[in-house]
């Protein structure tokens, strides 16, 4: 391929899924150092990719404006303008890591010479695969989504790379986190993130409270709970059930989690954005899984831990549950045992999924 190679990556959302695509991006960037590599992302998540070095141009669209209830003429004009800008680049290649009809269609409209995507058995909306000219077929067994994304990049000619990226974090964000840690004299601590985009992914906050109590009393480590907008009630329940070991509560913008997680001993969380951010940073993790598979969505490294309660209906990927979310009925002792194992495991090999 020539030095003038132009590649368009399409992965609109969400935070965790964008993070899952970054190793594939790094494979492409290291294999084709002189190529132009652009990325089409949802406006809501542009801030994350703005902190990733090596992306030449970020295109963003307001995906909410594509919904019938919110369509407006100005929104469509902005989308048409963005598509026109992408077409003007005359891409050699587009790679759709999302597998939706809208992402496949946007790839088609961008006018590349070659469109790559997942096969019918892998895309989330099967008709999307009709719009690809080359597809990655489903592996014989389930593999981690990071590996799957890297395989799709390899179909474009990339080679596996051990290169890592460093998020570009402002000095103001770093100072704020350092200030919080300094004010509370926090040096040796564990982070818990009880939230999650789907209610079915959330472990009972009462159990997080009991786990925080055990970590403090039996391991001597202090606990920081991080929550997002509208999740204050989760911290309230955790603090009520943590006894005398009431954890600290930090409400931070997503990128401020980067310096926090880099200094943490461990993160305990469900399948959500902060969990995958910790995985990408190399922070030790214990993941709590229910509706999603830890094989596909779990820790990125073999040295990390994933806890799940396997039922006949497990890994349904449902956002609601007729079984009262029994798959997340995981005892505190089981998660605490995973915490002990992970804190004692020093085999921190980056990117086991290659």
C-alpha positions as a printed Julia matrix, in Angstrom:
354×3 Matrix{Float64}:
   0.0     0.0    0.0
   1.24    3.49  -0.8
   2.24    6.2    1.62
  -0.88    8.14   0.62
  -3.19    5.48   2.06
  -6.35    6.95   3.56
  -8.41    4.97   6.09
 -11.74    5.86   7.69
 -12.64    4.12  10.96
 -16.34    4.01  11.88
 -17.23    3.41  15.53
 -19.85    5.84  16.76
 -20.43    4.62  20.32
 -20.27    3.82  23.2
 -17.39    4.58  25.58
 -16.49    0.94  26.23
 -16.9    -0.06  22.59
 -14.72    2.82  21.39
 -12.05    1.76  23.88
 -12.33   -1.79  22.52
 -11.48   -0.47  19.04
  -8.36    1.45  20.09
  -5.96   -1.55  19.98
  -7.07   -2.16  16.38
  -6.44    1.51  15.64
  -2.95    1.22  17.12
  -2.27   -1.82  14.94
  -3.24    0.23  11.88
  -1.25    3.28  12.99
   1.96    1.31  13.62
   1.61   -0.75  10.42
   0.88    2.33   8.29
   2.69    5.18  10.06
   2.37    7.55   7.1
  -1.29    6.83   6.36
  -4.09    9.26   7.02
  -6.41    7.6    9.56
  -9.65    9.41  10.35
 -12.5     8.39  12.66
 -16.27    8.91  12.49
 -17.77    9.05  15.99
 -20.94   10.16  17.74
 -20.81   13.77  18.93
 -21.43   12.58  22.52
 -18.2    10.57  22.55
 -15.91   12.8   20.49
 -14.24   14.03  23.69
 -12.73   10.57  24.3
 -11.11   10.25  20.88
  -9.93   13.87  21.1
  -7.62   12.61  23.87
  -6.13    9.85  21.69
  -2.98   10.82  19.76
  -2.47    9.64  16.19
  -5.97   10.23  14.77
  -5.63   12.66  11.9
  -9.21   13.92  11.74
 -12.32   13.34  13.83
 -15.7    13.53  12.13
 -18.7    13.53  14.42
 -22.42   13.22  13.9
 -25.25   13.7   16.37
 -26.73   10.21  16.34
 -29.7    11.35  18.44
 -30.75   13.51  15.49
 -31.17   10.34  13.41
 -34.09    9.22  15.58
 -37.55    9.86  14.11
 -38.74   11.77  17.2
 -35.9    14.28  16.99
 -35.25   14.75  13.3
 -34.69   18.32  12.21
 -33.66   20.0    8.98
 -30.56   21.58  10.53
 -29.41   18.23  11.97
 -29.68   16.54   8.6
 -27.85   19.43   6.93
 -24.96   18.96   9.37
 -24.87   15.23   8.62
 -24.92   15.85   4.87
 -22.09   18.35   5.3
 -20.04   15.81   7.27
 -20.64   13.1    4.64
 -19.55   15.54   1.95
 -16.32   16.26   3.82
 -15.6    12.56   4.15
 -16.3    11.91   0.46
 -13.86   14.66  -0.49
 -11.03   12.68   1.11
 -11.47    9.79  -1.37
 -10.66    7.1    1.19
  -8.97    3.93   0.08
 -10.64    2.0    2.86
 -13.4     2.26   5.48
 -13.59   -0.12   8.45
 -16.91   -0.41  10.29
 -16.31   -1.72  13.82
 -19.96   -1.26  14.84
 -22.07   -3.31  12.46
 -25.26   -1.26  12.43
 -27.32   -0.32   9.4
 -26.56    3.36   9.98
 -22.81    2.81  10.34
 -22.68    0.59   7.26
 -24.71    3.16   5.31
 -22.46    6.01   6.47
 -19.47    3.98   5.31
 -21.15    3.49   1.94
 -21.91    7.21   1.64
 -18.32    8.15   2.5
 -17.32    6.64  -0.85
 -14.19    4.6   -0.08
 -12.66    2.26  -2.64
 -13.1    -0.68  -0.24
 -15.55   -1.16   2.64
 -14.71   -3.66   5.41
 -16.98   -4.94   8.14
 -18.18   -7.97  10.06
 -20.07  -10.87   8.52
 -23.8   -11.54   8.92
 -23.23  -13.63  12.06
 -21.26  -10.84  13.76
 -23.06   -7.6   12.93
 -25.7    -6.32  15.36
 -28.12   -5.6   12.49
 -27.7    -8.36   9.87
 -28.63   -6.33   6.76
 -25.56   -4.15   7.45
 -23.23   -6.77   5.98
 -24.75   -6.27   2.54
 -23.01   -2.9    2.34
 -19.51   -4.28   2.92
 -17.27   -5.46   0.11
 -15.11   -7.61   2.38
 -16.17   -9.19   5.68
 -14.58  -10.9    8.65
 -16.27  -14.23   9.26
 -17.32  -15.4   12.72
 -14.56  -17.34  14.54
 -15.25  -20.94  15.53
 -15.38  -20.03  19.21
 -16.26  -16.87  21.1
 -13.33  -14.48  21.53
 -12.83  -11.13  23.16
 -14.15   -8.15  21.23
 -10.69   -6.53  21.34
  -9.33   -9.55  19.47
 -12.23   -9.46  17.03
 -11.59   -5.8   16.24
  -7.9    -6.44  15.75
  -8.72   -9.3   13.37
 -10.86   -6.91  11.32
  -7.95   -4.47  11.17
  -5.7    -7.34  10.08
  -8.12   -7.98   7.2
  -7.18   -4.44   6.14
  -3.5    -5.36   6.2
  -2.45   -4.35   9.71
  -0.01   -6.36  11.82
  -0.44   -7.0   15.57
   1.43   -4.42  17.6
   2.33   -4.05  21.26
   2.21   -0.26  20.96
   0.23    1.56  23.64
  -1.38    4.96  23.61
  -1.33    7.61  26.3
  -4.48    9.66  26.7
  -3.83   13.38  26.45
  -5.07   14.71  29.8
  -5.02   18.42  30.58
  -2.93   19.75  33.46
  -6.12   21.1   35.03
  -7.64   17.6   35.09
  -4.48   16.09  36.54
  -4.25   18.77  39.21
  -7.86   18.25  40.25
  -7.33   14.52  40.79
  -4.03   15.1   42.6
  -5.78   17.65  44.8
  -8.57   15.23  45.72
  -6.09   12.5   46.57
  -3.92   14.9   48.55
  -6.78   16.41  50.53
  -7.94   12.95  51.57
  -4.4    11.55  52.01
  -5.14    8.73  49.62
  -2.14    6.77  48.42
  -3.08    3.08  48.6
  -6.67    2.67  47.49
  -9.2     0.62  45.53
 -11.77    2.18  43.21
 -15.34    0.93  42.85
 -17.63    1.98  40.03
 -21.18    0.75  40.75
 -22.93    2.32  37.76
 -23.68    1.03  34.31
 -25.57    2.03  31.21
 -27.93   -0.93  31.6
 -29.64   -1.63  34.94
 -29.03   -5.35  34.33
 -25.25   -4.82  34.45
 -25.29   -3.33  37.96
 -24.3    -5.35  41.0
 -26.38   -4.59  44.11
 -24.98   -1.38  45.72
 -25.61   -2.92  49.16
 -23.06   -5.59  48.26
 -20.6    -2.96  47.09
 -20.95   -1.44  50.57
 -20.27   -4.75  52.28
 -17.32   -5.34  49.95
 -15.89   -1.91  50.79
 -16.13   -2.79  54.49
 -14.21   -6.05  53.97
 -11.52   -4.4   51.83
 -10.94   -1.77  54.5
 -11.08   -4.06  57.54
  -9.3    -7.13  56.17
  -6.89   -5.65  53.61
  -6.3    -2.22  55.12
  -7.02   -0.47  51.83
  -9.25    2.55  51.52
 -11.99    2.67  48.92
 -13.03    5.38  46.48
 -16.45    5.15  44.82
 -16.83    6.88  41.47
 -20.25    7.67  40.03
 -21.63    9.42  37.0
 -24.51   11.87  36.61
 -27.69   10.73  38.34
 -25.96    7.99  40.36
 -25.79    9.69  43.77
 -28.28    7.17  45.15
 -25.85    4.32  44.44
 -23.2     5.93  46.64
 -25.76    6.61  49.38
 -26.68    2.91  49.54
 -23.02    1.86  49.47
 -22.13    4.19  52.35
 -25.1     2.97  54.4
 -23.86   -0.63  54.2
 -20.13   -0.05  54.62
 -20.21    0.31  58.41
 -17.37    2.43  59.78
 -15.45    2.11  56.51
 -17.44    4.73  54.59
 -15.73    5.08  51.2
 -14.75    8.35  49.57
 -17.01    9.61  46.8
 -15.54   11.18  43.66
 -17.8    12.43  40.87
 -15.43   13.0   37.99
 -15.7    13.63  34.26
 -14.66   10.55  32.32
 -11.19   11.74  31.35
 -10.37   12.63  34.96
 -10.75    8.94  35.72
  -7.52    8.37  33.77
  -5.11    9.85  36.36
  -7.24    8.4   39.19
  -7.21    4.85  37.81
  -3.51    5.03  37.04
  -2.83    5.53  40.76
  -5.37    2.97  42.02
  -4.36   -0.5   43.16
  -7.5    -2.02  41.65
 -10.89   -1.28  40.13
 -14.01   -3.29  40.95
 -16.83   -2.69  38.48
 -19.42   -4.16  36.18
 -19.26   -4.1   32.39
 -19.18   -0.36  31.81
 -17.02    2.44  30.41
 -14.78    2.97  33.48
 -14.08   -0.78  33.61
 -12.8    -0.83  30.03
 -10.91    2.41  30.6
  -9.06    0.73  33.48
  -8.32   -2.26  31.23
  -6.89    0.04  28.56
  -4.67    1.78  31.13
  -3.3    -1.46  32.55
  -4.95   -0.95  35.96
  -5.74   -4.2   37.76
  -9.46   -5.04  37.57
 -12.1    -7.33  39.0
 -15.15   -7.39  36.75
 -18.65   -8.45  37.8
 -20.6    -9.89  34.87
 -24.19  -10.96  34.35
 -26.03  -10.29  31.07
 -22.82   -9.86  29.08
 -20.15  -12.5   28.54
 -16.81  -12.08  30.32
 -15.23  -13.99  27.44
 -16.31  -11.31  24.95
 -16.51   -8.23  27.16
 -14.37   -9.08  30.17
 -10.86   -8.1   31.25
  -8.32   -7.47  28.53
  -5.52   -9.34  30.33
  -5.33  -12.9   31.59
  -4.01  -11.69  34.95
  -7.28   -9.86  35.74
 -10.4   -11.39  37.28
 -14.0   -11.74  36.11
 -16.77  -13.02  38.38
 -20.09  -14.28  37.02
 -23.03  -16.44  38.03
 -23.71  -18.75  35.09
 -27.37  -19.65  34.48
 -29.15  -21.26  31.5
 -30.13  -17.76  30.35
 -26.73  -16.17  30.98
 -25.16  -13.75  28.54
 -28.47  -12.79  26.98
 -27.29   -9.17  26.5
 -30.69   -8.01  27.71
 -31.26   -4.54  29.12
 -34.26   -5.84  31.04
 -34.69   -9.19  32.8
 -37.83  -11.26  33.48
 -35.81  -13.32  36.0
 -35.23  -10.45  38.45
 -31.62  -10.15  37.31
 -30.63  -13.41  39.0
 -27.4   -13.58  36.99
 -26.09  -10.68  39.1
 -26.91  -12.44  42.38
 -23.22  -12.89  43.15
 -22.14  -13.19  46.81
 -19.82  -10.6   48.36
 -17.4   -13.35  49.43
 -16.97  -14.48  45.83
 -16.03  -10.99  44.65
 -13.79  -10.44  47.68
 -11.92  -13.66  46.89
 -11.35  -12.36  43.35
 -10.02   -9.08  44.81
  -7.52  -10.99  46.96
  -6.4   -13.1   44.0
  -5.93  -10.08  41.76
  -4.04   -8.03  44.31
  -1.64  -10.94  44.71
  -1.17  -11.48  40.97
   1.75   -9.57  39.47
   1.58  -11.03  35.94
   0.56   -7.72  34.4
   1.12   -8.43  30.72
  -0.51   -5.74  28.52
  -3.02   -6.8   25.88
  -3.35  -10.53  26.34
  -5.86  -10.37  23.47
  -3.73  -10.18  20.36
